[in-house]
Amino acid sequence: MVPDCKTPTEDIEKAKTNMLAAESIDDISSFFAIFGDSTRVRILWILDTVDEMCVCGISEIMGMSVSAVSHQLRILRDAYLIKGRRDGKNIYYSLCDHHVKQILEMASEHLKEGRE
C-alpha cells in the first residue's frame, strides 16, 4: 500500500482483478504502435475512402515510391489491418474489416472533441 493513498481499496482490487495479462498488454501496445507512423495512417485513411486500391495508386496519392509504400503495406498487412487481393500482376489492398474503419473514425472524433 502507498501511504496516504485516498483511492478506495475496492477500486484498487477491482483494477488489479480486471488487469489484462502482460502478453495482451504487449499485443495492444504493439498494435497501437502501428498507428504511430503518419505514413501508415495516411494509407489507412486512403483505403477507408475507397473499396480497394493498388500500390501504384497509393504511391501516386502519397507522392512516395512504390517501394516505400509497399514496405508500409507489408507492415499493415502483417498487423491484420489491411488485406490484399491479387488480380494478375497487381495486388489491390483494402481494410481488413469494419473494426479498422471504426478505429480511424473514433480517433478522429476523439481528437476533434479535444480541440473544441
N, CA, C and O of each residue as an XYZ file, in Angstrom:
464
protein
N       0.833     -1.194      0.000
C       0.000      0.000      0.000
C       0.873      1.250      0.000
O       1.954      1.273      0.588
N       0.393      2.262     -0.655
C       1.060      3.558     -0.670
C       0.503      4.378      0.488
O      -0.712      4.538      0.610
N       1.384      4.896      1.337
C       0.892      5.697      2.464
C       0.072      6.894      1.978
O       0.408      7.504      0.963
N      -0.975      7.223      2.681
C      -1.835      8.379      2.402
C      -2.579      8.298      1.064
O      -3.024      9.321      0.544
N      -2.716      7.098      0.509
C      -3.460      6.935     -0.743
C      -4.948      7.042     -0.437
O      -5.454      6.350      0.446
N      -5.648      7.908     -1.166
C      -7.076      8.135     -0.928
C      -7.967      7.284     -1.847
O      -9.192      7.339     -1.744
N      -7.361      6.508     -2.734
C      -8.144      5.655     -3.616
C      -8.767      4.536     -2.794
O      -8.063      3.858     -2.046
N     -10.080      4.331     -2.919
C     -10.726      3.262     -2.156
C     -10.099      1.896     -2.466
O      -9.797      1.596     -3.621
N      -9.908      1.089     -1.450
C      -9.301     -0.232     -1.581
C     -10.049     -1.091     -2.589
O      -9.432     -1.838     -3.347
N     -11.385     -0.989     -2.602
C     -12.163     -1.810     -3.541
C     -11.886     -1.421     -4.996
O     -11.933     -2.272     -5.885
N     -11.599     -0.142     -5.240
C     -11.251      0.275     -6.604
C      -9.898     -0.299     -7.018
O      -9.716     -0.729     -8.157
N      -8.967     -0.300     -6.092
C      -7.646     -0.862     -6.371
C      -7.770     -2.356     -6.653
O      -7.185     -2.856     -7.614
N      -8.518     -3.060     -5.835
C      -8.692     -4.503     -6.023
C      -9.413     -4.811     -7.333
O      -9.058     -5.760     -8.032
N     -10.418     -4.017     -7.662
C     -11.159     -4.209     -8.913
C     -10.225     -4.037    -10.104
O     -10.260     -4.831    -11.044
N      -9.388     -2.997    -10.067
C      -8.449     -2.753    -11.161
C      -7.428     -3.887    -11.271
O      -7.096     -4.317    -12.376
N      -6.937     -4.365    -10.147
C      -5.984     -5.479    -10.155
C      -6.623     -6.736    -10.730
O      -6.010     -7.439    -11.533
N      -7.845     -7.015    -10.321
C      -8.554     -8.208    -10.760
C      -8.836     -8.179    -12.257
O      -8.790     -9.215    -12.920
N      -9.127     -7.002    -12.790
C      -9.508     -6.870    -14.192
C      -8.347     -6.535    -15.123
O      -8.558     -6.325    -16.317
N      -7.131     -6.482    -14.599
C      -5.964     -6.158    -15.417
C      -5.735     -7.260    -16.449
O      -5.814     -8.447    -16.131
N      -5.456     -6.861    -17.668
C      -5.147     -7.830    -18.714
C      -3.801     -8.490    -18.433
O      -2.961     -7.938    -17.723
N      -3.614     -9.664    -18.994
C      -2.338    -10.359    -18.881
C      -1.260     -9.539    -19.592
O      -1.550     -8.801    -20.533
N      -0.024     -9.675    -19.133
C       1.095     -8.903    -19.693
C       1.211     -9.108    -21.204
O       1.502     -8.158    -21.930
N       0.993    -10.318    -21.682
C       1.076    -10.591    -23.117
C       0.019     -9.805    -23.887
O       0.305     -9.275    -24.961
N      -1.189     -9.725    -23.354
C      -2.256     -8.960    -24.009
C      -1.927     -7.475    -24.028
O      -2.170     -6.794    -25.024
N      -1.379     -6.976    -22.937
C      -0.978     -5.563    -22.882
C       0.087     -5.283    -23.936
O       0.032     -4.264    -24.625
N       1.056     -6.186    -24.062
C       2.112     -6.017    -25.065
C       1.538     -6.043    -26.480
O       1.955     -5.261    -27.334
N       0.581     -6.942    -26.732
C      -0.046     -7.024    -28.056
C      -0.789     -5.732    -28.386
O      -0.693     -5.230    -29.506
N      -1.516     -5.201    -27.434
C      -2.261     -3.956    -27.658
C      -1.297     -2.797    -27.889
O      -1.527     -1.954    -28.755
N      -0.239     -2.760    -27.124
C       0.769     -1.716    -27.286
C       1.397     -1.775    -28.684
O       1.570     -0.745    -29.335
N       1.731     -2.971    -29.130
C       2.310     -3.144    -30.470
C       1.310     -2.743    -31.554
O       1.677     -2.135    -32.560
N       0.055     -3.090    -31.336
C      -0.995     -2.735    -32.291
C      -1.084     -1.223    -32.455
O      -1.112     -0.722    -33.579
N      -1.129     -0.490    -31.338
C      -1.248      0.959    -31.429
C       0.031      1.621    -31.920
O      -0.013      2.741    -32.429
N       1.167      0.951    -31.776
C       2.424      1.497    -32.302
C       2.360      1.613    -33.825
O       2.991      2.493    -34.410
N       1.602      0.728    -34.459
C       1.421      0.794    -35.915
C       0.834      2.151    -36.305
O       1.193      2.705    -37.344
N      -0.055      2.681    -35.490
C      -0.711      3.957    -35.769
C       0.191      5.146    -35.439
O      -0.185      6.294    -35.680
N       1.359      4.884    -34.897
C       2.295      5.947    -34.538
C       3.071      6.488    -35.728
O       3.853      7.428    -35.584
N       2.864      5.913    -36.881
C       3.546      6.355    -38.095
C       2.538      7.040    -39.016
O       1.561      6.424    -39.442
N       2.774      8.302    -39.318
C       1.796      9.070    -40.101
C       1.632      8.521    -41.516
O       0.550      8.635    -42.091
N       2.668      7.934    -42.084
C       2.547      7.348    -43.420
C       1.547      6.203    -43.407
O       0.714      6.092    -44.306
N       1.626      5.357    -42.399
C       0.689      4.233    -42.315
C      -0.730      4.716    -42.066
O      -1.676      4.152    -42.615
N      -0.893      5.735    -41.258
C      -2.235      6.276    -41.009
C      -2.802      6.869    -42.298
O      -3.988      6.706    -42.587
N      -1.969      7.549    -43.066
C      -2.431      8.104    -44.354
C      -2.879      6.985    -45.292
O      -3.901      7.113    -45.966
N      -2.129      5.901    -45.339
C      -2.508      4.765    -46.189
C      -3.847      4.193    -45.729
O      -4.723      3.921    -46.549
N      -4.003      4.014    -44.433
C      -5.277      3.509    -43.912
C      -6.423      4.449    -44.270
O      -7.512      4.003    -44.630
N      -6.170      5.753    -44.168
C      -7.217      6.733    -44.480
C      -7.591      6.662    -45.958
O      -8.768      6.753    -46.306
N      -6.598      6.502    -46.822
C      -6.870      6.349    -48.255
C      -7.750      5.124    -48.485
O      -8.745      5.191    -49.206
N      -7.375      4.009    -47.867
C      -8.131      2.769    -48.068
C      -9.511      2.825    -47.425
O     -10.401      2.053    -47.783
N      -9.685      3.731    -46.487
C     -11.004      3.919    -45.878
C     -11.948      4.651    -46.832
O     -13.167      4.540    -46.703
N     -11.390      5.399    -47.788
C     -12.224      6.202    -48.685
C     -12.618      5.467    -49.965
O     -13.520      5.907    -50.677
N     -11.951      4.354    -50.262
C     -12.247      3.576    -51.465
C     -12.402      2.116    -51.073
O     -11.986      1.710    -49.987
N     -12.997      1.333    -51.952
C     -13.143     -0.101    -51.666
C     -11.786     -0.789    -51.651
O     -11.503     -1.601    -50.770
N     -10.949     -0.460    -52.627
C      -9.616     -1.038    -52.710
C      -8.765     -0.200    -53.654
O      -9.282      0.570    -54.463
N      -7.438     -0.366    -53.534
C      -6.523      0.379    -54.387
C      -5.209     -0.380    -54.484
O      -4.779     -1.031    -53.531
N      -4.572     -0.286    -55.662
C      -3.284     -0.945    -55.842
C      -2.168     -0.024    -55.329
O      -2.376      1.166    -55.096
N      -0.996     -0.606    -55.164
C       0.128      0.130    -54.589
C       0.491      1.349    -55.435
O       0.886      2.378    -54.885
N       0.366      1.255    -56.760
C       0.741      2.395    -57.607
C      -0.213      3.574    -57.390
O       0.213      4.728    -57.447
N      -1.485      3.301    -57.145
C      -2.432      4.372    -56.859
C      -2.139      5.043    -55.530
O      -2.179      6.269    -55.419
N      -1.845      4.233    -54.521
C      -1.496      4.781    -53.205
C      -0.210      5.587    -53.313
O      -0.092      6.666    -52.733
N       0.752      5.057    -54.058
C       2.033      5.730    -54.262
C       1.844      7.103    -54.900
O       2.467      8.083    -54.491
N       0.984      7.156    -55.897
C       0.721      8.426    -56.587
C       0.077      9.442    -55.644
O       0.485     10.603    -55.611
N      -0.907      9.021    -54.896
C      -1.600      9.919    -53.966
C      -0.626     10.476    -52.925
O      -0.670     11.659    -52.589
N       0.254      9.603    -52.419
C       1.138      9.989    -51.328
C       2.418     10.665    -51.804
O       3.139     11.261    -51.004
N       2.706     10.577    -53.104
C       3.947     11.160    -53.607
C       5.170     10.417    -53.101
O       6.212     11.019    -52.840
N       5.038      9.108    -52.965
C       6.124      8.260    -52.477
C       6.415      7.173    -53.506
O       5.586      6.885    -54.369
N       7.581      6.582    -53.409
C       7.931      5.497    -54.316
C       7.070      4.266    -54.021
O       6.587      4.073    -52.906
N       6.898      3.456    -55.039
C       6.149      2.213    -54.890
C       6.826      1.337    -53.835
O       6.149      0.694    -53.033
N       8.131      1.312    -53.836
C       8.882      0.510    -52.870
C       8.609      0.946    -51.431
O       8.390      0.113    -50.552
N       8.624      2.257    -51.202
C       8.373      2.773    -49.843
C       6.951      2.468    -49.395
O       6.729      2.104    -48.240
N       5.993      2.614    -50.295
C       4.596      2.314    -49.954
C       4.427      0.818    -49.715
O       3.725      0.412    -48.789
N       5.064      0.001    -50.541
C       4.977     -1.453    -50.366
C       5.490     -1.885    -49.003
O       4.922     -2.778    -48.373
N       6.554     -1.258    -48.552
C       7.098     -1.565    -47.227
C       6.058     -1.296    -46.140
O       5.867     -2.115    -45.241
N       5.391     -0.151    -46.224
C       4.368      0.195    -45.228
C       3.151     -0.717    -45.344
O       2.548     -1.079    -44.334
N       2.791     -1.086    -46.560
C       1.666     -2.002    -46.759
C       1.952     -3.362    -46.121
O       1.052     -3.985    -45.558
N       3.188     -3.818    -46.208
C       3.550     -5.093    -45.598
C       3.374     -5.041    -44.076
O       2.881     -5.992    -43.470
N       3.778     -3.929    -43.470
C       3.611     -3.765    -42.025
C       2.129     -3.776    -41.656
O       1.731     -4.418    -40.684
N       1.324     -3.070    -42.426
C      -0.117     -3.018    -42.164
C      -0.771     -4.383    -42.378
O      -1.670     -4.773    -41.634
N      -0.317     -5.092    -43.388
C      -0.862     -6.431    -43.657
C      -0.477     -7.406    -42.543
O      -1.297     -8.210    -42.101
N       0.766     -7.328    -42.099
C       1.229     -8.204    -41.011
C       0.470     -7.951    -39.705
O       0.357     -8.843    -38.865
N      -0.052     -6.725    -39.540
C      -0.823     -6.371    -38.347
C      -2.320     -6.646    -38.541
O      -3.131     -6.305    -37.679
N      -2.681     -7.256    -39.662
C      -4.074     -7.592    -39.978
C      -4.972     -6.355    -40.045
O      -6.150     -6.407    -39.692
N      -4.397     -5.252    -40.499
C      -5.186     -4.030    -40.678
C      -5.670     -3.892    -42.113
O      -6.708     -3.282    -42.371
N      -4.911     -4.464    -43.049
C      -5.315     -4.457    -44.456
C      -5.172     -5.869    -45.015
O      -4.520     -6.732    -44.428
N      -5.801     -6.071    -46.164
C      -5.683     -7.346    -46.871
C      -5.457     -7.048    -48.338
O      -5.776     -5.959    -48.814
N      -4.909     -8.009    -49.051
C      -4.638     -7.833    -50.473
C      -5.401     -8.845    -51.301
O      -5.663     -9.968    -50.870
N      -5.751     -8.412    -52.509
C      -6.429     -9.282    -53.470
C      -5.652     -9.196    -54.781
O      -5.533     -8.125    -55.376
N      -5.124    -10.340    -55.223
C      -4.330    -10.360    -56.445
C      -5.241    -10.409    -57.674
O      -6.216    -11.159    -57.721
N      -4.890     -9.579    -58.669
C      -5.563     -9.590    -59.963
C      -4.464     -9.473    -61.013
O      -4.008     -8.375    -61.330
N      -4.046    -10.611    -61.545
C      -2.919    -10.612    -62.473
C      -1.640    -10.226    -61.741
O      -1.273    -10.838    -60.738
N      -0.969     -9.202    -62.260
C       0.268     -8.739    -61.630
C       0.020     -7.769    -60.482
O       0.924     -7.503    -59.690
N      -1.186     -7.243    -60.387
C      -1.491     -6.232    -59.368
C      -2.113     -6.851    -58.122
O      -2.833     -7.848    -58.189
N      -1.811     -6.228    -56.984
C      -2.471     -6.573    -55.733
C      -3.256     -5.348    -55.305
O      -2.713     -4.247    -55.211
N      -4.526     -5.549    -55.050
C      -5.398     -4.473    -54.614
C      -5.608     -4.601    -53.113
O      -5.989     -5.658    -52.610
N      -5.354     -3.509    -52.411
C      -5.419     -3.500    -50.950
C      -6.711     -2.856    -50.473
O      -7.243     -1.938    -51.097
N      -7.202     -3.370    -49.339
C      -8.393     -2.807    -48.698
C      -8.251     -3.011    -47.194
O      -7.411     -3.786    -46.738
N      -9.080     -2.308    -46.432
C      -9.093     -2.501    -44.985
C      -9.575     -3.914    -44.689
O     -10.420     -4.451    -45.405
N      -9.039     -4.509    -43.641
C      -9.411     -5.888    -43.290
C     -10.887     -6.019    -42.938
O     -11.561     -6.940    -43.398
N     -11.382     -5.105    -42.129
C     -12.777     -5.204    -41.709
C     -13.250     -3.869    -41.146
O     -12.508     -2.887    -41.131
N     -14.482     -3.850    -40.687
C     -15.080     -2.604    -40.200
C     -14.409     -2.086    -38.936
O     -14.519     -0.900    -38.627
N     -13.711     -2.956    -38.194
C     -13.048     -2.500    -36.968
C     -11.973     -1.464    -37.262
O     -11.806     -0.507    -36.506
N     -11.249     -1.651    -38.353
C     -10.184     -0.702    -38.713
C     -10.802      0.658    -39.014
O     -10.300      1.691    -38.571
N     -11.888      0.647    -39.765
C     -12.612      1.889    -40.066
C     -13.088      2.550    -38.776
O     -12.974      3.767    -38.630
N     -13.615      1.773    -37.847
C     -14.089      2.317    -36.572
C     -12.949      2.932    -35.762
O     -13.124      3.983    -35.145
N     -11.795      2.291    -35.760
C     -10.642      2.823    -35.026
C     -10.257      4.188    -35.585
O     -10.026      5.130    -34.827
N     -10.189      4.295    -36.910
C      -9.839      5.573    -37.540
C     -10.872      6.651    -37.221
O     -10.519      7.776    -36.867
N     -12.144      6.297    -37.349
C     -13.212      7.260    -37.090
C     -13.239      7.692    -35.626
O     -13.424      8.871    -35.323
N     -13.054      6.733    -34.724
C     -13.066      7.066    -33.298
C     -11.886      7.957    -32.928
O     -12.035      8.884    -32.132
N     -10.735      7.687    -33.490
C      -9.558      8.511    -33.208
C      -9.787      9.936    -33.708
O      -9.488     10.901    -33.005
N     -10.314     10.062    -34.913
C     -10.582     11.382    -35.473
C     -11.608     12.133    -34.632
O     -11.429     13.314    -34.336
N     -12.682     11.448    -34.250
C     -13.723     12.059    -33.426
C     -13.173     12.479    -32.058
O     -13.480     13.563    -31.564
N     -12.374     11.627    -31.467
C     -11.792     11.936    -30.154
C     -10.919     13.181    -30.228
O     -10.977     14.036    -29.344
N     -10.123     13.285    -31.263
C      -9.242     14.449    -31.404
C     -10.040     15.720    -31.662
O      -9.671     16.784    -31.166
N     -11.115     15.633    -32.419
C     -11.968     16.799    -32.659
C     -12.602     17.280    -31.362
O     -12.674     18.483    -31.112
N     -13.061     16.343    -30.537
C     -13.676     16.699    -29.256
C     -12.674     17.410    -28.349
O     -13.021     18.359    -27.646
N     -11.448     16.943    -28.374
C     -10.421     17.536    -27.529
C     -10.064     18.958    -27.939
O      -9.550     19.733    -27.132
N     -10.336     19.295    -29.188
C      -9.998     20.637    -29.703
C     -11.132     21.630    -29.532
O     -10.949     22.829    -29.744
N     -12.306     21.137    -29.148
C     -13.475     22.031    -29.008
C     -13.473     22.730    -27.673
O     -14.376     23.515    -27.386
